[in-house]
Amino acid sequence: MCLFCDIIEGKIPSNKVYEDENVLCFRDINPVAPTHVLVVPKKHFDNIIDISAKDDGAKYLDACAKAIATVAKAEGLGTGFRVINNCGEDGGQTVNHLHFHLIGGLKLTEKII
């Protein structure tokens, strides 16, 4: 079992900001901005390549996109935000469960974060 699967199952507490049948969104424990929310599909996919190869992957990607829009609006990020997906060790992925970082609440520069 992975860390995010344990959070999804409620074995590890999280600061939830949004949840539906396909996605859980919760605040990052080490935020890089005033708003730093992790958007995680409830079904385990290792990464973006893995979800793209699965028959039901599009359903979960769509659910993540809708959750990102919902949370961004709820967090008052109408003037802009960033969505980041790290894929693989060299891409900076530290938890092998597909997730997106929704970052905002300040003026971001052209730098990665």
TAHUZI-V757414 format. One record per residue. N is the residue number from 1. OMEGA is omega in whole degrees, 0 to 359 (999 if undefined). Layout:
# TAHUZI-V757414
n:N omega:OMEGA
n:N omega:OMEGA
This chain:
# TAHUZI-V757414
n:1 omega:181
n:2 omega:181
n:3 omega:183
n:4 omega:175
n:5 omega:177
n:6 omega:177
n:7 omega:179
n:8 omega:181
n:9 omega:178
n:10 omega:178
n:11 omega:177
n:12 omega:181
n:13 omega:176
n:14 omega:177
n:15 omega:185
n:16 omega:174
n:17 omega:179
n:18 omega:176
n:19 omega:169
n:20 omega:185
n:21 omega:184
n:22 omega:190
n:23 omega:170
n:24 omega:177
n:25 omega:181
n:26 omega:183
n:27 omega:177
n:28 omega:181
n:29 omega:177
n:30 omega:186
n:31 omega:176
n:32 omega:181
n:33 omega:179
n:34 omega:172
n:35 omega:176
n:36 omega:185
n:37 omega:174
n:38 omega:179
n:39 omega:191
n:40 omega:173
n:41 omega:182
n:42 omega:174
n:43 omega:182
n:44 omega:168
n:45 omega:182
n:46 omega:185
n:47 omega:183
n:48 omega:178
n:49 omega:180
n:50 omega:182
n:51 omega:180
n:52 omega:182
n:53 omega:184
n:54 omega:181
n:55 omega:181
n:56 omega:182
n:57 omega:182
n:58 omega:178
n:59 omega:182
n:60 omega:175
n:61 omega:177
n:62 omega:179
n:63 omega:178
n:64 omega:179
n:65 omega:178
n:66 omega:178
n:67 omega:177
n:68 omega:179
n:69 omega:180
n:70 omega:181
n:71 omega:179
n:72 omega:179
n:73 omega:181
n:74 omega:181
n:75 omega:179
n:76 omega:183
n:77 omega:183
n:78 omega:180
n:79 omega:175
n:80 omega:179
n:81 omega:178
n:82 omega:174
n:83 omega:182
n:84 omega:172
n:85 omega:176
n:86 omega:183
n:87 omega:178
n:88 omega:183
n:89 omega:180
n:90 omega:177
n:91 omega:178
n:92 omega:179
n:93 omega:182
n:94 omega:174
n:95 omega:183
n:96 omega:172
n:97 omega:182
n:98 omega:175
n:99 omega:179
n:100 omega:175
n:101 omega:174
n:102 omega:188
n:103 omega:178
n:104 omega:180
n:105 omega:174
n:106 omega:179
n:107 omega:180
n:108 omega:177
n:109 omega:179
n:110 omega:177
n:111 omega:182
n:112 omega:178
n:113 omega:999
